[in-house]
């Protein structure tokens, strides 16, 4: 029985240590969020438009999104709040297009070296 308890405690300690050592940092989140936002724009915004111009506009839009990734990452960095709980982090990003237009809120959790979006809300 004691051996099982020791194994359980050691396993729990190893898991906690792994979680703490692999908690994704702010830069990892910003890169992840930039990629996710870029993919969303390319798939949902760049595909809009008149059928006769769609192929040309789509190609140009994708190039534009790719060239703007450094600026997108800066915007994400400036609009993100991180709650670091040492074993995991919770990120809240608010993006908006002027005060009177649409705004979005994204919630992401980082744990064990991975980032997972758990909330996407249009406000």
N, C-alpha and C positions, 0 to 999 in steps of 0.2 A: 504494500500500500504506500509506504513512504517513497519507494522508487518512482511510482506513478505520480505522486505529488511533485517530486523533484523534477521529473520530466515535464510536467504541466507548467510549473513555474519557469523553468528554463525556456520552454517553448513560448510562453507568454512574454517573457523578457526579450527574447529574440525578435518576436513580432513587433513589440514596441520600439526596439532599437531600429529595426528595418523601416518602420513607418517614419520615425524621426529623421533618419538619414536620407530618406527618399521623398521627403516633403517637397514638391515642386516649388521653386522660387518664383519671384515676380517676373524675371526675364523669361522663364519658361512659359509662364502664363501669357505674357504679352505676345510672344511668338505664336503660341497656340491660338489665341484669340484673333490675331491678325490673319492667320491662315483660315480659320473658320469664317470670319467676316468676309474675306476675299472670295472664298468658295461660295458663300451665300449670295453675294452680289453677282458673281459670274453666272450662277445657276438661275437666279430669280429676277435680277434687274437687267442684265445684259441680254436676256432672251426676249425682252419686250420690244415692241416697235412694229412698223409696217412690214408685211411679209416680203415686199419687193426689196426692202433695204435691210432686212433682218441679218443676213449673213455678213454684210459689210459692217453694220453697226455692232454686231456681236463680236467680231474679231477685234475691232477697234476698242470696244468697251473692255474686253479681257486684257488687252495690252495696257490700257489706261489703269485698270485695277492693279495689275502687276507692278507697274511703274510707281504707283502711289502707296505701295506697302510700307515703306519707311514712315510716311506721314500717317498712315492708318495706325501703325504701332505707337507712334507718339500720341495720337488722339486717345487711343485705348489706355496708354500709360497714365495720361493726365486725368482720365475719367474712371479710374478703377480704385476701389478700396479693398485692401487685403486684411483679413482677420487671420492671423497666424496662430494656430493652436498647437504648434510644434509637431504634432503627429499628423496633422492635415491642415490645409488652408482653405478658407472660403473667400472667393473673389466676387465682388459685386461691381459691375460695369454699367454705367448709364451713358447712353449715346443719344444725342438729340440733334435735330436739324432746326435751329432757331427755336425760340420759346413757344411759338405758336404752331409749329408743325409737329410731326410725329416724333416720339421719343421711344427708346427701347431700353429695357433693363435686362441684363443677363446675369445669371448666377452660375458659378462654376465651383466645383470642389476639386482640390488637388490632394491626392493620397497615393502613397506607394509609387511615386514617379509618374503617375497618370493624372490627366485632367478630364473631368466629366461635367458637361453642361447639364444642370438640373432645372434651369428656369430660363425661359425666353418670354418676355412680356412686352407687348406694345402698350404704351401709356397714352 
